[in-house]
Amino acid sequence: MAYVKDYGQCCLIIPLKLGVGLIAMLVFANACLCILALFVQDIRFQPNGYNENFMYLPSAVGAFGIVIGFIGLLGVYDDKPAWVRVFFIFMLVKLAAMAIAMIADYIKLMQCDTWLQTHKLGDNVAMEVLYEAGVCFYSRWAYAIGSALDLSCWAYFAVKVWTLKSQLDYDSSYPIDFGREPYDLEARWKLFQVKNPTADMEYAKQLKQKLMQRKKLEAENAEALAVGLPTYGSTNAAEPNGTTNAAGPNATPDTTLYGPDGMPVHEQMIHEKI
């Protein structure tokens, strides 16, 4: 729609409003995955799980996204600041839960090199697998990079939601546009079923010029008559059909202006058209 307000961009090329709507849909899809992880209790369906105390914290928080994501999508579509605000608060809670679980997991991974020496067999199956495979060093680096990318991505989404929320809070009006929007003017005219006003504006400008010339000629003729000189509008030449001017040699020519419909145009009407 050509009259949609421009809120900015998301991911460099996507309009901000559309981008936040896609983020709300992503939160809804992620909530379905979190619910699945809670039911099957499989670490493969979640990005964390080495610390058993915080294993299901991100999934439990993310599961609420199945409702909050839908609320955020409706808030974006209907420009409702309160609903977008609720969605933003959920994004902050989700980020906090992810950060807590990631820190707890990394602290647990720091104990990987001496895991079986300080823990009993069966305490943490995931840590035991890493210890026996001898990949504790690589697992820490892989987890740090992966968790940083995951947290950064969701943080970026939260910033974009906050940007839209701020604009809806402080500027919910729609300013009138006079053709400065980056849309085709002809498409706008077709949308409102109007014609190009350029021709009417040019014609009104020509009428104004003719009116000024007529006033100037009348003033000059009045001055000439006052001193007994022939008027500038008089002519002794014959008309194109071979006859003389019936009004006399000193008569002022007809300077009445006529519109497209053939009716005379009055001075007041010209100024209103301008």
N, C-alpha and C positions, 0 to 999 in steps of 0.2 A: 504494500500500500504506500502511495506516494506521500501520505500525510503522517506517517509514523515518525515519531520524534527520534532523533539520533542521540543515543546515550553514550556512544563510544564503541570501542572494539574489544573483542575477547579473542585471545590466541592470534592476534595481529590482523586477521582477515574476517573474522566472524563478528557480526553486530553484537553488542554487549547483551542486549535483551534476549536474542536468540541463544547466545552462549550460556547465559545463566539458566535458560530453560533446558538446554542440553545437560547442564550440570545437575539440575534437579532430576532429570531422567536417569543420569548415571548414578545418583544417590539411590534412586528407587531400585535400579538393577543390582547395585552393590548390596542393598538390604536383603534382596532375595538370596544372594550368595552367603551373606552372614547368617541368615536363618537356616540355610542348608548346613553350614558349618556347625551351628549349635546342635542340630539334630543328629548328624552323623558323627560329630566330635572327631573329625579328621583334620590333622594339621595342614594337609595339602590344600584345604579350602580357605586358609587364612594366612596372612603374611607373617604372623608371629606364632609363638607356641613353645619356646624353649624354657621360659619361666612359667611353671604351672600355676603359680598364684595369680598371674594376670593373663593367662592363656585366652580366656574367652571375653576379656573386657572390650576389645575393639569390636568383636562380633556382636556382643550384647548391645552396645551403643548403636552400631550400624544397623541393627535390625529395626530400630525405630524409624529408619529412613524410608521404609515402605509407606509410612503415613506422612512423615515430614517432607519427603521428596514430592509427593502428590500436592501437598499444601504449597510448597515452593513453586511448583509448576503453575498452579492456578494463580498464585500471587504475581508471578511474572506476567502471565497472560492478561490479567485484569488490572495490572498496575496497582496492587494493594500493598502499601508499605508495611502494614502490620504483619501480613502473611510472609512477606520477604524477610522481615526482621526475625520472625520465628525460624525461618529456614537458615538464616545467618547464625543465630545462636546455636542451632543444631550442628552447623559446620564447626563452630568453635569447640563444642563438646566432643565432637568426633576427633578433631585434631588433638585435643588434650588426651583422650583415651589412647590414640595411636602413639603419641609421644611417650606416655607412661609405659605402655607395653614394650615399645622398642628399647627404652633405656633399661628396663628390667631384663629383657632378653639379652642385651649386650653384656650386662653385668654377669649374667649366667654363662655366657659364652667365654668370658674371661677365665672361668674355672675349668674350661674344657681340657686343658693340657694335663691336669692332675685329677680328672673326674673320678675315675675308679679307685684312686688312692684315698680319696676323702669321702666317697659316697658308696653306698651299697648297690649291688647289682639289682636293677629293676626300679630304682628311684626315678630315673628319667630316661626313657628309652631313646629319645632324640639325641640327648647328650652322649649316651653310651655309643650310639652309632657313629657319631662324629669322632669320638675318642678312639674307637677301634679302627676306623678308617685312616686316622692320622691326618685329618684335614682341618684341625682346629684353627690354624692360622688363616687358611684360605676362607674358612667359613665365617670368621669374624669380619674379614675384609668384604666378603660378598654380602653379608648381612648389613654392614654399615653402609655400603653403597646403595644397596637395594632399598633399605629403609629410608635413607636420605632422599632418594628420588621419589619414593612413594609419599613421604611426608611433604616434600616440596610441591608436588603436583596438587595435593589436596589443599595445601596452604594457598597456592595460586588461585584455586577455585574459590576459596573463602574470600580472598581479596576482591575478586570480581563480583561476588555476591554482595560484599560490603559496598563496592562502588555503585552498583545499581540501587542498593538500599538507600544510600546517601542521597542520590539524585531524586529518588521517589519521595524521600522525606522532606527535602528542602525545595524541590522544584517540580511539583506535580502538575503545573499548568502547561498548556500548549500554546506557545507564542505564535502569533499570526505570521505567516511567511508570505513574502512578496516576490517570489521567484528566485530567492537566493539558495534554496535547497538544491542539492546535487541531483535533480531529477529533470527529465525532459519537459519543457513548458508545453509543447504540443500535446503530450500525454495528459498533462494537467487540464488543459482546455477541453480535451475530449472527455475527461472524467466528469467535469462539471457541465458538459454539453454547452459550451460557449465558443464563439469564434475568436479569431485573432483580433485584438483591439487596436493593432497598429494602424490599420487603414483608417479607422474612425478618428484616431488621434491625429493622423496626418491631415485628414480633411478638416478637422476642427482647427488645426493650426493655419491652414490656408484660409479658412473663413475669417479668422482673426486678423490675418494680414490684409485681406480685402477690406475688412471693416476699418482698419487703421488708415488705409489708403483713401477710402471714401471720406472719412472725417477730415483728412488732410486736404483733399480736393475741395470739400465744402468750405473749409476755412479760407483757402486761397481764393475761391470764387467770391466769398463774402467781402474779402479785402479789396478785390478787383472792382466789384460793383460799387463799393464805397467811394473809390477815387475816380470812378467813371472809366475804367479800363475794361477791355473785353475779358471775359472769364476764360480760364484755362480749359474749361470743358466745352467751350463753343467751337463751332467749325463751320466754315462756309463751303466746305466740299460737299459734293453730292453723295447721297447714300449709295450703297452698292447696287441698288436697283435703278439708279439714274435719277431719283427724285431728291429733293432737298428735305431737310428736316422740317417737319410740319410745325414744330413748336417755335421756329424762328432761328436766326443765326446765332443769337446769344443765349439760347436755352441750354440749361445744364443737362447733360445726358443722364439717362436712367442708371443709377448705381445700386439698384435693389439687388440683394443677394438671395439666391434661391437654393434650397436644399435638394437632396437626391429625389424627393417626392414631387418636386416642381413647385412647392409652396414657398412663399417668401420667408426668409429667416430673419427674425428680429434680433436686435443687439443683445437683449437679455438672454435669449435662448443660446446665443453664441457663447456668452460668458459662462452659462450653466454647463454647456458642453465641454468647455475648456477645463 
